[in-house]
């Protein structure tokens, strides 16, 4: 449900990662794009990394309504569209 209580669809897994760090990083990226996202199984994978392949890794979920948009943002991330240059100055904005 969104902030107004409207149903957005069932949560769908849009990606799985062997490390929880990757799942959290992409979750933050989706949230920055105003896509409600959450991670799953990250604590279990973090506690015992040997279980990660057996579990399928940590998952990234979004409401059904946002699946297509989430996949577009994730593709843009993979293409490097959000990468910062090596000489990026945080104070220059």
C-alpha positions as CSV (number, residue, x, y, z in Angstrom):
1,X,0.0,0.0,0.0
2,X,1.1,3.5,-0.6
3,X,1.0,6.4,1.8
4,X,-2.7,6.9,1.0
5,X,-3.5,3.3,1.7
6,X,-4.0,2.4,-2.0
7,X,-3.2,-1.2,-3.0
8,X,-0.2,-1.3,-5.3
9,X,-0.2,-5.1,-6.1
10,X,1.6,-8.0,-4.6
11,X,5.3,-7.7,-3.9
12,X,7.3,-9.2,-6.8
13,X,11.0,-10.3,-6.8
14,X,12.7,-8.3,-9.5
15,X,16.3,-9.5,-8.8
16,X,18.4,-11.7,-6.6
17,X,22.0,-11.1,-5.5
18,X,24.6,-13.4,-3.8
19,X,25.6,-10.5,-1.5
20,X,23.2,-8.4,0.6
21,X,25.3,-5.3,-0.1
22,X,24.2,-5.4,-3.8
23,X,20.6,-5.9,-2.9
24,X,20.7,-2.9,-0.4
25,X,22.5,-0.7,-3.0
26,X,19.9,-1.4,-5.7
27,X,17.1,-1.0,-3.2
28,X,18.4,2.5,-2.3
29,X,18.7,3.3,-6.0
30,X,15.0,2.3,-6.6
31,X,13.8,4.2,-3.5
32,X,15.7,7.3,-4.9
33,X,13.6,6.9,-8.0
34,X,10.5,6.9,-5.9
35,X,9.8,3.2,-6.3
36,X,8.8,1.5,-3.1
37,X,11.3,-1.4,-2.8
38,X,12.5,-3.7,0.0
39,X,15.1,-6.4,0.4
40,X,14.6,-9.9,1.6
41,X,16.8,-12.7,3.1
42,X,19.6,-10.2,3.5
43,X,20.2,-11.0,7.2
44,X,20.2,-14.7,6.6
45,X,22.7,-14.4,3.7
46,X,24.8,-12.0,5.8
47,X,24.9,-14.4,8.8
48,X,25.9,-17.4,6.7
49,X,27.3,-16.7,3.2
50,X,27.5,-20.4,2.4
51,X,23.7,-20.5,2.4
52,X,23.5,-17.8,-0.2
53,X,23.6,-20.0,-3.3
54,X,21.2,-22.5,-1.7
55,X,18.7,-19.7,-0.9
56,X,19.1,-18.0,-4.2
57,X,20.7,-15.0,-2.5
58,X,19.2,-11.9,-1.2
59,X,16.1,-10.7,-3.1
60,X,14.9,-7.3,-4.1
61,X,11.1,-6.8,-4.2
62,X,8.8,-4.1,-5.5
63,X,5.0,-3.9,-5.7
64,X,3.6,-5.4,-8.9
65,X,2.6,-1.9,-10.2
66,X,6.3,-0.8,-10.3
67,X,8.0,-3.9,-11.8
68,X,8.5,-2.4,-15.3
69,X,9.8,0.9,-13.9
70,X,12.1,-0.9,-11.5
71,X,13.6,-3.0,-14.3
72,X,14.3,0.1,-16.3
73,X,16.0,1.8,-13.4
74,X,18.1,-1.4,-12.7
75,X,19.1,-1.6,-16.4
76,X,20.2,2.1,-16.3
77,X,22.2,1.3,-13.2
78,X,23.9,-1.7,-14.9
79,X,24.7,0.5,-17.9
80,X,26.5,2.9,-15.6
81,X,24.2,5.9,-16.0
82,X,24.4,6.7,-12.3
83,X,28.2,6.4,-12.0
84,X,30.2,9.3,-10.7
85,X,33.4,10.5,-12.4
86,X,36.6,9.8,-10.6
87,X,37.1,13.6,-10.1
88,X,33.5,14.2,-8.9
89,X,33.5,16.9,-6.3
90,X,30.6,16.6,-3.7
91,X,30.9,20.3,-2.8
92,X,30.6,21.6,-6.4
93,X,26.8,21.2,-6.5
